Amino acid sequence: MQAVCFDFDGTLVDSEIFHAENWSQYLSGLNIDISAHDFLVDFAGVPWEIVANHFSSVANLPHTAAAVVSDMERLTYDAIMERGIPAKQGAFELIKSLHGSRPLAVVTGSPRNYVEGMLAHLGWLEYFDHVFSGEDVKNNKPAPEIYQLACRTLGIAEHQAVAIEDSQTGAQSAYTAGLRLVVVNDLHPVGQDLTPYCYDNLREAQAQRASWLVAS
């Protein structure tokens, strides 16, 4: 494998419930009642513009989908400043162990400013050769387009790259693009129909990295 591509939310940072709580709070102000738990069940790993389009269409919101995303970006920034988002356990150890051996990229459906800001805050930005965000492609995850873009930019074929994901949405994107897929999820089983490389946490994935980095 010539490169490793990391998803961001839920993979490198423990942000899924964080975002679900923020969306639940925001939507309640628009008279849409959805708990953080129910939001997580339906929209874990789903790009924000798709979430915004969904609620704009089903609830006849007075806001455009673009305005909803913009509102959520501001709300998220304020929440990060207030509470922060913790890193997933084992994330930095895995990043450091791979750094310098092959290109590393973040491939995420989330907004670039948010992702690069969080990486800089954690002191991780310098470890990545590229950050690819949903703003870079027409069709975000679960479409394969963002992973195809990442591989073209890195100058490798899709089958030469590993994608590390935590959600079904992201796993489907990487699988359809043709990358070797590693799924790490400590909440519920994901991706077992797509890859044999499924782990409960990043420390387990690191302990088994010879399997998914060099297997033919």
C-alpha positions in Angstrom: 0.0 0.0 0.0 1.5 3.3 -1.2 -0.7 5.7 0.9 -3.1 5.8 3.8 -6.2 8.0 3.8 -8.0 8.8 7.1 -11.5 9.8 7.5 -11.8 12.6 10.1 -15.0 12.7 12.2 -15.4 9.5 14.2 -12.1 8.1 13.0 -9.5 10.6 14.2 -11.6 12.6 16.5 -14.4 11.5 18.8 -16.9 13.8 17.2 -19.9 11.9 16.1 -22.0 12.4 19.3 -20.6 16.0 19.5 -22.0 16.8 16.1 -25.2 14.9 16.7 -25.9 17.0 19.9 -25.2 20.2 17.9 -27.5 19.3 15.1 -30.2 18.2 17.6 -29.9 21.6 19.3 -30.0 23.6 16.0 -32.9 21.7 14.6 -34.9 22.1 17.8 -34.7 25.8 17.2 -36.5 25.2 13.9 -39.2 23.1 15.5 -37.7 19.8 14.4 -37.6 17.3 17.3 -34.8 14.7 16.8 -32.6 13.5 19.6 -28.8 13.2 19.3 -29.2 9.4 19.5 -31.7 9.3 16.7 -29.6 11.7 14.6 -26.6 9.5 15.1 -28.5 6.4 13.9 -29.7 8.1 10.7 -26.9 10.5 9.8 -23.5 9.3 11.3 -20.9 10.0 8.7 -23.3 11.7 6.3 -21.9 15.0 4.9 -23.5 18.1 6.3 -24.9 19.3 3.0 -26.8 16.1 2.5 -28.2 16.4 6.1 -29.2 20.0 5.4 -30.8 19.1 2.1 -32.8 16.3 3.8 -34.2 18.5 6.5 -34.8 21.4 4.2 -36.9 19.2 2.0 -38.9 17.2 4.6 -39.5 20.0 7.0 -39.9 23.0 4.6 -37.4 25.0 6.4 -37.3 28.8 5.9 -33.5 28.4 5.3 -31.7 27.2 2.2 -29.5 24.1 2.7 -26.4 26.3 2.2 -27.6 28.6 5.0 -28.2 25.6 7.3 -24.6 24.4 6.7 -23.3 27.9 7.3 -25.3 28.1 10.6 -24.0 24.7 11.7 -20.4 25.7 10.9 -20.7 28.7 13.2 -22.5 26.7 15.9 -19.7 24.0 15.7 -17.0 26.6 15.9 -18.5 28.1 19.1 -19.0 24.6 20.6 -15.4 23.6 19.8 -14.2 26.8 21.5 -16.4 26.0 24.5 -15.9 22.2 24.9 -13.4 21.0 22.4 -13.4 17.6 20.6 -11.2 14.9 22.0 -9.0 12.7 19.8 -9.9 9.1 19.3 -7.7 6.9 21.5 -4.7 5.6 19.5 -5.1 8.0 16.7 -1.9 10.0 17.1 0.1 6.8 17.8 -1.1 5.4 14.5 -0.4 8.6 12.6 3.1 8.8 14.0 3.9 5.2 13.3 2.9 5.7 9.6 4.4 9.2 9.1 7.4 9.2 6.8 6.8 5.7 5.5 4.2 6.7 2.9 2.0 9.7 2.1 -0.9 10.3 4.6 -4.1 12.2 3.7 -7.3 13.2 5.4 -10.3 12.4 3.2 -13.4 13.8 4.7 -16.9 15.0 3.8 -16.7 17.8 6.4 -15.8 21.4 5.7 -12.1 22.2 5.2 -11.8 25.1 7.6 -13.2 23.0 10.4 -11.0 19.9 9.7 -7.8 21.9 9.2 -8.5 24.0 12.2 -9.0 20.9 14.4 -5.9 19.2 13.0 -3.9 22.4 13.7 -5.3 22.6 17.2 -4.3 19.0 17.9 -0.8 19.6 16.4 -1.4 17.0 13.7 -1.7 19.1 10.5 2.0 18.8 9.7 1.8 15.0 9.6 -0.6 15.0 6.6 0.5 15.5 3.0 -3.0 16.5 1.9 -6.5 17.2 3.3 -9.4 16.5 0.9 -12.8 17.9 1.9 -16.3 17.6 0.6 -15.9 21.0 -0.9 -13.4 19.6 -3.3 -15.9 17.4 -5.2 -19.3 17.6 -6.7 -20.6 14.4 -5.2 -19.6 13.8 -1.6 -19.5 10.5 0.3 -21.0 7.9 -0.1 -20.0 8.6 -3.7 -16.5 7.5 -4.5 -15.4 10.8 -6.1 -13.4 12.2 -3.1 -11.3 9.1 -2.8 -10.8 9.0 -6.6 -9.6 12.6 -6.3 -7.3 11.8 -3.5 -5.6 9.0 -5.4 -5.2 11.1 -8.5 -3.6 13.8 -6.5 -1.3 11.4 -4.7 -0.3 9.9 -8.1 -1.4 6.3 -7.2 -4.0 3.8 -8.3 -7.0 3.3 -6.0 -5.9 -0.3 -5.2 -2.6 1.1 -3.9 -4.3 3.1 -1.1 -5.8 2.2 2.3 -8.8 4.1 3.6 -9.6 4.1 7.3 -13.2 4.8 8.0 -15.7 4.5 10.9 -19.2 4.9 9.2 -21.1 3.0 6.6 -21.3 6.1 4.5 -17.5 6.5 4.4 -16.9 2.8 4.0 -19.1 2.6 1.0 -17.3 5.6 -0.6 -13.9 4.0 -0.2 -15.0 0.5 -1.2 -16.7 1.8 -4.3 -13.6 3.8 -5.3 -11.5 0.6 -5.0 -9.3 1.3 -2.0 -8.4 -1.3 0.6 -10.8 -0.6 3.4 -10.1 -0.6 7.1 -13.1 0.1 9.4 -12.7 1.1 13.0 -15.8 1.6 15.1 -16.2 1.2 18.8 -19.9 1.7 18.9 -21.5 -0.8 16.5 -20.4 -3.1 13.7 -19.8 -1.4 10.4 -18.5 -2.5 7.0 -18.3 -6.2 7.7 -19.9 -6.8 4.4 -17.3 -4.8 2.6 -13.9 -5.7 4.2 -12.3 -8.3 6.5 -10.3 -5.5 8.2 -12.7 -4.4 10.9 -11.5 -3.3 14.3 -13.0 -2.0 17.5 -10.4 0.8 18.0 -7.4 2.3 16.4 -5.0 0.6 18.8 -6.3 -2.8 17.6 -5.9 -1.6 14.0 -2.3 -0.5 14.7 -1.5 -3.8 16.2 -2.8 -5.5 13.1 -1.4 -3.0 10.6 0.9 -5.4 8.9 -2.2 -7.3 7.8 -3.9 -4.4 6.0 -0.7 -2.6 4.9 1.0 -5.4 3.1 -1.6 -8.1 2.4 -1.9 -8.9 -1.3 
